[in-house]
């Protein structure tokens, strides 16, 4: 496999899987933002299992006043159910939402739990709106929030929240993993093991699917398109990497599954 392919994948990964602090602890928060604790930390259930490890470390390090897991059933749920039950047979995952699975996982492995679960959302868009509903219903004001999502979807999740909150809310990104790939002969390999990581094929598919969504044009999710998220600037090197990868992988990118679209209730 051409080493340029690996390099281009890593360019997309670095752009999409943003982390605003180097580690999930109070020292890093204070160094970057002048606070020791944020008001809320959220794990989104679209993540791989590493997301549960990240949430548990946040809880153990007292980085937030409240902890929330958001996630009903979406395109990643069946994979999460299978991975967790395979690795931890004591955890029954059949028919559970992503939030419930992660809650069971961190209780079982780390002996800790989130304060609230949101279990109805099915996609990145209503992940955000249902999260905001939950915060309002439980009278949880927030001026600072840590978002943890699968690295492929981290930037879009933050842009989704930015659409709904005022500028005085500090949004801190902490993608649930940082993956890097290298060329191994005719194949691509990860440079390190990440807990519950996607197959390379699935990972590349997820990364490639994000650039059209983030593009603020008629087909994208920004204000000039479907208006699901705030505007995102995509750097030139990222677009070049994406276009070069399309020549290798074709234009097969992950399509939005209509099964998990937001339901509009007509009154």
Residue frames relative to the residue before (quaternion, step in Angstrom):
aa qw qx qy qz dx dy dz
X 1.0000 0.0000 0.0000 0.0000 0.00 0.00 0.00
X 0.5347 -0.6434 0.4549 0.3052 3.57 -0.89 0.99
X 0.4712 -0.6921 0.4634 0.2902 3.60 -0.82 0.96
X 0.5505 0.6023 -0.3955 0.4217 3.60 1.22 -0.41
X 0.5962 0.5650 -0.3595 0.4428 3.57 1.12 -0.68
X 0.6595 0.4986 -0.2989 0.4766 3.58 0.89 -0.95
X 0.6525 0.5205 -0.3123 0.4536 3.56 0.93 -0.91
X 0.6700 0.4998 -0.2992 0.4603 3.59 0.94 -0.86
X 0.6152 0.5320 -0.3407 0.4717 3.58 1.05 -0.76
X 0.6794 0.4938 -0.2880 0.4601 3.58 0.95 -0.89
X 0.5888 0.5488 -0.3650 0.4679 3.60 1.16 -0.56
X 0.6533 0.4915 -0.3098 0.4854 3.60 0.94 -0.88
X 0.6636 0.5340 -0.3062 0.4251 3.57 0.89 -0.99
X 0.6705 0.5007 -0.3049 0.4547 3.58 0.92 -0.89
X 0.6630 0.5005 -0.3026 0.4673 3.57 1.01 -0.79
X 0.7330 0.4446 -0.2425 0.4541 3.59 0.85 -0.97
X 0.7671 0.3748 -0.1848 0.4867 3.58 0.95 -0.91
X 0.0586 0.8715 -0.4845 0.0487 3.53 0.81 1.02
X 0.0765 -0.7477 0.6573 0.0550 3.54 -1.22 0.70
X 0.2893 -0.7928 0.5173 0.1417 3.56 -0.71 1.09
X 0.7432 0.2296 -0.1779 0.6027 3.57 1.28 -0.23
X 0.5583 -0.6547 0.4068 0.3070 3.57 -1.12 0.67
X 0.7924 0.0289 -0.0037 0.6093 3.58 1.16 -0.55
X 0.4774 -0.6836 0.4806 0.2716 3.54 -1.19 0.58
X 0.4759 0.6429 -0.4821 0.3574 3.56 0.22 1.27
X 0.6895 -0.5103 0.3258 0.3976 3.55 -1.28 0.33
X 0.6066 0.5704 -0.3567 0.4236 3.58 1.06 -0.72
X 0.6739 0.4933 -0.2891 0.4679 3.57 0.93 -0.93
X 0.6309 0.5319 -0.3306 0.4579 3.57 1.01 -0.82
X 0.6817 0.4884 -0.2916 0.4601 3.56 0.93 -0.91
X 0.6392 0.5413 -0.3211 0.4419 3.55 1.01 -0.87
X 0.7639 0.3841 -0.2003 0.4783 3.59 0.91 -0.90
X 0.8389 0.2174 -0.0630 0.4951 3.59 0.89 -0.94
X 0.4637 -0.7060 0.4332 0.3145 3.59 1.26 -0.11
X 0.6478 0.4432 -0.3402 0.5179 3.58 1.21 0.50
X 0.4007 -0.7116 0.5197 0.2509 3.57 -1.17 0.52
X 0.7890 0.1352 -0.0609 0.5962 3.55 1.20 -0.56
X 0.3189 -0.6948 0.5991 0.2380 3.55 -1.12 0.67
X 0.6199 -0.5472 0.3993 0.3961 3.57 -1.24 0.28
X 0.8133 0.0364 0.0433 0.5791 3.58 0.94 -0.93
X 0.0905 -0.7345 0.6663 0.0920 3.53 -1.22 0.67
X 0.1007 -0.8116 0.5753 0.0133 3.57 -0.87 1.00
X 0.1391 -0.7282 0.6634 0.1020 3.53 -1.08 0.85
X 0.2318 -0.7621 0.5906 0.1287 3.56 -0.90 0.97
X 0.5193 -0.7278 0.3791 0.2387 3.52 -0.83 1.11
X 0.5087 0.6456 -0.4299 0.3738 3.60 1.22 -0.04
X 0.5334 0.6659 -0.3835 0.3536 3.55 1.30 -0.20
X 0.5385 -0.5433 0.5196 0.3807 3.52 -1.39 0.18
X 0.7521 -0.4274 0.2710 0.4222 3.57 -1.32 0.17
X 0.5294 0.6292 -0.3985 0.4063 3.58 1.17 -0.54
X 0.5692 0.6102 -0.3732 0.4054 3.59 1.15 -0.58
X 0.6334 0.5216 -0.3237 0.4711 3.57 1.06 -0.72
X 0.6335 0.5232 -0.3202 0.4716 3.57 1.06 -0.78
X 0.6456 0.5187 -0.3077 0.4684 3.58 1.04 -0.82
X 0.6511 0.5049 -0.3186 0.4686 3.59 0.92 -0.86
X 0.6543 0.5181 -0.3163 0.4511 3.58 0.90 -0.92
X 0.6519 0.5018 -0.3265 0.4653 3.60 0.98 -0.78
X 0.6200 0.5393 -0.3358 0.4605 3.58 1.09 -0.71
X 0.6520 0.5075 -0.3015 0.4759 3.56 0.99 -0.90
X 0.6733 0.5026 -0.2925 0.4566 3.60 0.88 -0.95
X 0.7314 0.4131 -0.2258 0.4933 3.59 1.12 -0.70
X 0.4073 -0.7562 0.4395 0.2627 3.60 1.33 0.23
X 0.2400 0.8128 -0.5036 0.1677 3.60 0.94 0.83
X 0.7953 0.2202 -0.1140 0.5531 3.61 1.20 -0.35
X 0.5174 -0.6143 0.4948 0.3318 3.54 -1.33 0.33
X 0.7895 0.0917 -0.0417 0.6054 3.58 1.11 -0.70
X 0.1847 -0.7773 0.5961 0.0799 3.55 -1.14 0.81
X 0.0483 -0.8093 0.5843 -0.0351 3.55 -0.85 1.04
X 0.1442 -0.7390 0.6463 0.1238 3.56 -1.14 0.68
X 0.1351 -0.8005 0.5833 0.0270 3.55 -0.81 1.08
X 0.5221 0.6513 -0.4603 0.3022 3.58 -0.87 0.90
X 0.1833 -0.7617 0.6150 0.0891 3.52 -0.79 1.11
X 0.6775 -0.3968 0.3359 0.5202 3.57 -0.47 -1.22
X 0.1063 0.7917 -0.5906 0.1143 3.56 -0.79 1.09
X 0.8088 -0.3262 0.1894 0.4511 3.55 -1.25 -0.35
X 0.7096 0.4373 -0.2703 0.4819 3.63 1.20 -0.34
X 0.4739 0.7441 -0.4048 0.2408 3.60 1.26 -0.33
X 0.6654 0.5123 -0.3221 0.4371 3.59 0.83 -0.92
X 0.6222 0.5342 -0.3348 0.4642 3.57 1.04 -0.78
X 0.6564 0.5086 -0.3085 0.4640 3.59 0.92 -0.91
X 0.6305 0.5391 -0.3325 0.4486 3.61 0.92 -0.89
X 0.6965 0.4837 -0.2735 0.4539 3.56 0.87 -1.01
X 0.6692 0.5175 -0.3036 0.4384 3.58 0.88 -0.97
X 0.6827 0.4863 -0.2952 0.4586 3.58 0.87 -0.95
X 0.6952 0.4755 -0.2930 0.4525 3.59 0.82 -0.94
X 0.6246 0.5389 -0.3332 0.4565 3.58 1.09 -0.71
X 0.7301 0.4239 -0.2356 0.4814 3.57 0.89 -0.94
X 0.7847 0.1501 -0.0625 0.5981 3.58 1.10 -0.72
X 0.1993 -0.8388 0.4940 0.1123 3.61 0.29 1.25
X 0.5886 0.5839 -0.3642 0.4243 3.61 1.21 -0.47
X 0.6665 0.4679 -0.3049 0.4939 3.60 1.19 -0.44
X 0.2136 -0.7760 0.5854 0.0979 3.56 -0.49 1.24
X 0.1080 -0.8480 0.5188 0.0124 3.60 -0.59 1.13
X 0.3980 0.7454 -0.4683 0.2581 3.61 1.24 -0.16
X 0.8679 0.0569 -0.0859 0.4859 3.56 -0.92 1.04
X 0.5005 0.6490 -0.4472 0.3581 3.62 1.19 0.15
X 0.4987 -0.6159 0.5135 0.3291 3.56 -1.22 0.53
X 0.6693 -0.4857 0.3719 0.4217 3.56 -1.29 0.29
X 0.6481 0.5265 -0.3242 0.4447 3.59 0.93 -0.87
X 0.6675 0.4976 -0.3006 0.4653 3.60 0.94 -0.86
X 0.6347 0.5267 -0.3320 0.4578 3.59 1.03 -0.77
X 0.6830 0.4746 -0.2944 0.4708 3.59 0.85 -0.92
X 0.6185 0.5332 -0.3495 0.4593 3.61 1.04 -0.70
X 0.6529 0.4971 -0.3096 0.4805 3.59 0.94 -0.87
X 0.6481 0.5424 -0.3133 0.4332 3.56 0.98 -0.89
X 0.7285 0.4220 -0.2760 0.4636 3.62 0.71 -0.96
X 0.5853 0.5419 -0.3747 0.4725 3.60 1.17 -0.48
X 0.6913 0.5049 -0.2687 0.4417 3.56 0.87 -1.04
X 0.7779 0.3684 -0.1815 0.4756 3.57 0.82 -1.02
X 0.8246 0.2520 -0.0951 0.4976 3.60 0.91 -0.90
X 0.4052 -0.7366 0.4626 0.2814 3.59 1.23 -0.20
X 0.6324 0.4863 -0.3646 0.4802 3.60 1.08 0.64
X 0.1469 -0.8057 0.5669 0.0886 3.58 -1.21 0.24
X 0.5257 -0.6028 0.4985 0.3344 3.53 -1.31 0.43
X 0.5559 -0.6231 0.4405 0.3296 3.57 -1.21 0.51
X 0.8109 0.0801 -0.0028 0.5797 3.58 1.03 -0.80
X 0.1730 -0.7540 0.6240 0.1106 3.54 -1.24 0.62
X 0.1449 -0.7316 0.6579 0.1047 3.55 -1.11 0.79
X 0.0806 -0.8716 0.4830 -0.0228 3.59 -0.42 1.21
X 0.6080 0.6056 -0.3467 0.3786 3.62 1.22 0.02
X 0.6049 0.6171 -0.3673 0.3441 3.62 1.06 -0.62
X 0.2386 -0.8033 0.5399 0.0797 3.54 -1.13 0.74
X 0.7952 0.1394 -0.0797 0.5847 3.61 1.24 -0.18
X 0.7235 -0.4600 0.2898 0.4254 3.57 -1.29 0.26
X 0.6266 0.5583 -0.3375 0.4263 3.58 1.08 -0.69
X 0.7746 0.3166 -0.2169 0.5027 3.59 0.67 -0.98
X 0.4070 0.6447 -0.4931 0.4191 3.59 1.27 0.08
X 0.7123 0.4582 -0.2477 0.4706 3.56 0.89 -1.00
X 0.7064 0.4609 -0.2963 0.4480 3.60 0.72 -0.98
X 0.6665 0.4817 -0.3106 0.4768 3.61 0.99 -0.73
X 0.5816 0.5503 -0.3675 0.4731 3.59 1.14 -0.58
X 0.6765 0.4881 -0.2943 0.4664 3.58 0.86 -0.95
X 0.6097 0.5371 -0.3442 0.4705 3.60 1.07 -0.70
X 0.6594 0.5173 -0.3036 0.4532 3.58 0.92 -0.95
X 0.6531 0.5135 -0.3135 0.4598 3.59 0.94 -0.88
X 0.6685 0.4973 -0.2951 0.4677 3.56 0.98 -0.87
X 0.6657 0.5192 -0.3043 0.4412 3.59 0.90 -0.94
X 0.7537 0.3654 -0.1979 0.5091 3.58 1.08 -0.70
X 0.4392 -0.7372 0.4228 0.2915 3.55 1.31 0.38
X 0.3645 0.7049 -0.5141 0.3256 3.56 0.82 1.05
X 0.1552 -0.7875 0.5893 0.0926 3.60 -0.21 1.22
X 0.0033 -0.8152 0.5789 0.0175 3.59 -1.08 0.55
X 0.1467 -0.7620 0.6267 0.0714 3.49 -1.14 0.83
X 0.7661 0.1739 -0.1289 0.6052 3.57 1.31 -0.15
X 0.0226 0.8112 -0.5790 0.0794 3.56 -0.94 0.93
X 0.2398 -0.7362 0.6155 0.1471 3.56 -1.03 0.87
X 0.1458 -0.7771 0.6086 0.0663 3.56 -0.83 1.03
X 0.0327 -0.7793 0.6258 -0.0032 3.58 -0.89 1.01
X 0.1211 0.7781 -0.6009 0.1368 3.54 -0.57 1.20
X 0.6800 -0.4173 0.3744 0.4726 3.55 -1.27 0.18
X 0.5827 -0.6423 0.3662 0.3373 3.57 -0.84 1.01
X 0.6206 0.5592 -0.3519 0.4222 3.59 1.03 -0.68
X 0.7831 0.3379 -0.1535 0.4990 3.61 1.07 -0.71
X 0.3836 0.7751 -0.4509 0.2207 3.60 1.29 -0.05
X 0.6935 0.4791 -0.3000 0.4467 3.60 0.76 -0.97
X 0.6515 0.5077 -0.3241 0.4613 3.59 0.98 -0.76
X 0.6225 0.5446 -0.3449 0.4438 3.59 1.02 -0.77
X 0.6633 0.4971 -0.3019 0.4709 3.58 0.94 -0.88
X 0.6485 0.5069 -0.3136 0.4735 3.59 1.03 -0.80
X 0.6097 0.5487 -0.3415 0.4589 3.58 1.14 -0.62
X 0.6768 0.4705 -0.2927 0.4847 3.57 0.96 -0.85
X 0.6284 0.5690 -0.3331 0.4127 3.56 0.98 -0.87
X 0.5867 0.5890 -0.3594 0.4240 3.59 1.14 -0.61
X 0.7830 0.3886 -0.1664 0.4563 3.59 1.03 -0.81
X 0.7369 0.4072 -0.2452 0.4806 3.62 1.10 -0.49
X 0.5763 -0.5921 0.4365 0.3560 3.52 -1.26 0.46
X 0.6687 -0.5337 0.3545 0.3774 3.55 -1.29 0.43
X 0.6450 0.5408 -0.3400 0.4193 3.61 1.14 -0.46
X 0.5502 0.5684 -0.4152 0.4492 3.62 1.27 0.12
X 0.2915 -0.7585 0.5607 0.1590 3.57 -0.79 1.04
X 0.1268 -0.7830 0.6079 0.0366 3.56 -0.61 1.22
X 0.0948 -0.8020 0.5897 0.0099 3.57 -0.63 1.17
X 0.2595 -0.7775 0.5592 0.1240 3.55 -0.67 1.14
X 0.1176 0.7542 -0.6443 0.0466 3.53 -1.07 0.78
X 0.2310 -0.7987 0.5436 0.1155 3.56 0.12 1.32
X 0.5457 -0.6878 0.3757 0.2968 3.57 -0.94 0.88
X 0.7939 0.0270 -0.0698 0.6035 3.58 1.25 -0.08
X 0.2312 -0.7199 0.6276 0.1855 3.56 -1.35 0.24
X 0.0585 -0.8253 0.5616 -0.0087 3.57 -0.24 1.26
X 0.0754 -0.7670 0.6356 0.0439 3.51 -1.20 0.66
X 0.1676 -0.7950 0.5752 0.0947 3.59 -0.95 0.82
X 0.1322 -0.7605 0.6295 0.0887 3.53 -1.27 0.53
X 0.5311 -0.6086 0.4813 0.3404 3.53 -1.29 0.32
X 0.0581 -0.7782 0.6253 0.0055 3.58 -0.83 1.07
X 0.7825 -0.2139 0.1145 0.5734 3.57 0.20 1.24
X 0.8163 -0.1797 0.1704 0.5218 3.55 -0.68 -1.15
X 0.7074 0.4387 -0.2487 0.4953 3.59 1.27 -0.08
X 0.4068 -0.6455 0.5719 0.3012 3.50 -1.40 0.03
X 0.0723 -0.7893 0.6087 0.0340 3.60 -1.07 0.74
X 0.4834 -0.6116 0.5337 0.3278 3.53 -1.28 0.45
X 0.4726 -0.6823 0.4785 0.2868 3.57 -1.09 0.68
X 0.7961 0.0545 -0.0579 0.5999 3.60 1.23 -0.31
X 0.5549 -0.6005 0.4590 0.3477 3.54 -1.27 0.42
X 0.0611 -0.7668 0.6387 0.0158 3.55 -0.97 0.93
X 0.5534 -0.6773 0.3854 0.2942 3.55 -0.80 1.10
X 0.8539 0.0487 -0.0689 0.5136 3.57 -0.58 1.20
X 0.2882 0.8131 -0.4762 0.1704 3.57 1.25 0.31
X 0.5936 -0.5749 0.4514 0.3369 3.52 -1.26 0.70
X 0.5473 -0.5077 0.5140 0.4225 3.54 -1.30 0.21
X 0.6438 -0.5207 0.3803 0.4119 3.59 -1.16 0.50
X 0.6453 0.5399 -0.3265 0.4307 3.59 0.93 -0.91
X 0.6795 0.4826 -0.2887 0.4713 3.57 0.90 -0.95
X 0.6386 0.5440 -0.3173 0.4422 3.55 0.99 -0.88
X 0.6650 0.4904 -0.2982 0.4779 3.59 0.89 -0.97
X 0.6334 0.5424 -0.3167 0.4521 3.57 1.02 -0.84
X 0.6539 0.5045 -0.3035 0.4752 3.58 0.99 -0.86
X 0.6573 0.5113 -0.3101 0.4587 3.59 0.90 -0.92
X 0.6854 0.4982 -0.2854 0.4478 3.56 0.85 -1.00
X 0.6459 0.5477 -0.3088 0.4329 3.57 1.10 -0.71
X 0.6320 0.5791 -0.3275 0.3975 3.56 1.18 -0.53
X 0.6342 0.5716 -0.3591 0.3770 3.60 0.92 -0.81
X 0.6579 0.4710 -0.3347 0.4831 3.68 0.87 -0.76
X 0.6392 0.5272 -0.3361 0.4478 3.63 1.02 -0.70
X 0.7147 0.4539 -0.2565 0.4661 3.58 0.94 -0.88
X 0.5457 0.6262 -0.4019 0.3855 3.58 1.17 -0.46
X 0.3034 -0.7774 0.5253 0.1663 3.56 -0.72 1.08
X 0.3940 0.6708 -0.5221 0.3496 3.53 0.45 1.33
X 0.7732 -0.3766 0.2227 0.4590 3.59 -1.25 -0.03
X 0.7224 0.4266 -0.2537 0.4815 3.61 1.10 -0.57
X 0.6236 0.5877 -0.3261 0.3993 3.59 1.24 -0.36
X 0.6139 -0.5807 0.4112 0.3420 3.54 -1.34 -0.04
X 0.5199 0.6705 -0.3972 0.3498 3.59 1.30 -0.10
X 0.7792 -0.3635 0.2452 0.4479 3.59 -1.35 -0.03
X 0.7007 0.4554 -0.2759 0.4749 3.63 1.09 -0.61
X 0.7028 0.3950 -0.2549 0.5338 3.56 1.31 0.02
X 0.8452 -0.0825 0.0858 0.5210 3.56 -0.63 -1.14
X 0.3278 -0.7946 0.4561 0.2307 3.58 1.34 -0.22
X 0.3107 0.7444 -0.5225 0.2762 3.57 0.95 0.94
X 0.8049 0.2039 -0.0560 0.5544 3.57 1.11 -0.74
X 0.5845 -0.5336 0.4609 0.4014 3.56 -1.32 0.20
X 0.6608 -0.5092 0.3703 0.4086 3.57 -1.24 0.38
X 0.1038 -0.7671 0.6312 0.0483 3.57 -1.07 0.83
X 0.3005 -0.7239 0.5925 0.1860 3.57 -0.95 0.94
X 0.1603 -0.7767 0.6033 0.0841 3.56 -0.75 1.05
X 0.4019 -0.7402 0.4799 0.2454 3.62 -0.51 1.15
X 0.6461 -0.5572 0.3678 0.3700 3.54 -1.19 0.64
X 0.6615 0.5170 -0.3256 0.4349 3.61 0.91 -0.86
X 0.6165 0.5349 -0.3398 0.4673 3.60 1.14 -0.61
X 0.6632 0.4954 -0.3043 0.4712 3.60 0.94 -0.86
X 0.6252 0.5258 -0.3349 0.4696 3.59 1.04 -0.76
X 0.6466 0.5176 -0.3135 0.4645 3.57 0.94 -0.93
X 0.6505 0.5239 -0.3069 0.4563 3.58 0.96 -0.90
X 0.6785 0.4895 -0.2925 0.4631 3.60 0.87 -0.95
X 0.6516 0.5035 -0.3185 0.4696 3.60 1.00 -0.76
X 0.6472 0.5110 -0.3173 0.4684 3.60 1.04 -0.77
X 0.6006 0.5640 -0.3595 0.4381 3.59 1.09 -0.65
X 0.6290 0.5372 -0.3329 0.4527 3.57 1.12 -0.65
X 0.6831 0.4580 -0.2759 0.4975 3.57 1.21 -0.53
X 0.8037 0.3028 -0.1236 0.4971 3.55 0.80 -1.08
X 0.4929 -0.6350 0.4476 0.3918 3.58 1.25 -0.15
X 0.6057 -0.5657 0.4016 0.3896 3.55 -1.24 -0.08
X 0.3494 0.7334 -0.5052 0.2913 3.57 1.23 0.48
X 0.1618 0.7553 -0.6208 0.1339 3.57 -0.33 1.22
X 0.6491 -0.5525 0.3533 0.3854 3.53 -1.20 0.58
X 0.2773 -0.7579 0.5719 0.1469 3.54 -0.70 1.13
X 0.5324 -0.5858 0.4895 0.3658 3.57 -1.16 0.55
X 0.3365 -0.7486 0.5378 0.1924 3.58 -0.81 1.00
X 0.4222 -0.7361 0.4614 0.2587 3.63 -0.54 1.11
X 0.5320 0.6378 -0.3966 0.3909 3.58 1.23 -0.44
X 0.7717 0.3374 -0.1678 0.5124 3.56 1.09 -0.76
X 0.3366 0.7360 -0.5140 0.2842 3.58 1.19 0.46
X 0.5863 -0.5563 0.4438 0.3872 3.56 -1.23 0.50
X 0.3589 -0.7258 0.5458 0.2158 3.54 -0.95 0.89
X 0.2124 -0.7600 0.6016 0.1240 3.57 -0.83 0.98
X 0.2129 -0.7806 0.5779 0.1067 3.53 -0.67 1.15
X 0.2653 -0.7736 0.5582 0.1398 3.57 -0.61 1.14
X 0.2678 -0.7737 0.5542 0.1499 3.52 -0.83 0.98
